[in-house]
Amino acid sequence: MLIQLTNEKAIGLLHELEELQLIKVLKENIAPSKAKLSEKYRGVFTKDDARNFNEHTQEMRKEWDDT
């Protein structure tokens, strides 16, 4: 069973359950796998939106470099 904690307080509850011998924690601090941003956002934008966003980003970078 894999549990993702959404609140840090849950860690204490899990340890209390373990002390009561109701559960056993097998592994702690397992880092979630990180997906590439390109995979994470694939299909979110239309091709036109992605092109416009890319152009806008390049313009902002150019303006930043010019200052």
N, C-alpha and C positions, 0 to 999 in steps of 0.2 A: 504494500500500500504506500503510495507516495502522497505526501501532504504538503501543500504550499501554504506557508503562514502569511497572512495578510496583516497581522498585527504582532508586534514584538512581545506583547503580553502573553501570547499563546505559548511561547517557549516555556515560560514558568509553569503553565498548566500541564504541558506535556511532561515536564520533569516531575511534577506532583503525581501524575498518573503512573509514572514509572516507579516512584517511591512506594506507591500503594500496590505495586506489582500487578497493575491492570494492563500495562503495555510495556514494551521494551523498545527503546530507541536504538536502532541499528546503526544509523549513520546521521551525522550532523553536518551542517554547513556545506551542503552539496550545491555547488554553483550551477545555476540554470545555464543551459547551452545558449550561446549568443548567436542569433541568426544574423546574416549579413543584412545591412540596411536595404540593399537592392532586393533581397528576397522578401524582407519584411513588408516593403511597400510596393511590391510588384502587383500591378493591376489596380492600384488605388487611384492613380491619375489616368486620364485619357492621354493618348499620345500628344494631342494638341496642348493639353494642360501641362504635361511634362516638358514639352518644348518651350512653352511660355515661361514656365518656372525656371528652366535652365537659362534662358536668355536674360530673365530678370536677375538671376543670381550673378551671372557674368557681368551685367551692367553695374550691380552694386559693388562687386569686387574691384572693377575698374575705377569706379568713383572713389573707393576707399584708397586704392593705390595712388590716385592722382592728388590726394590731399597731403 
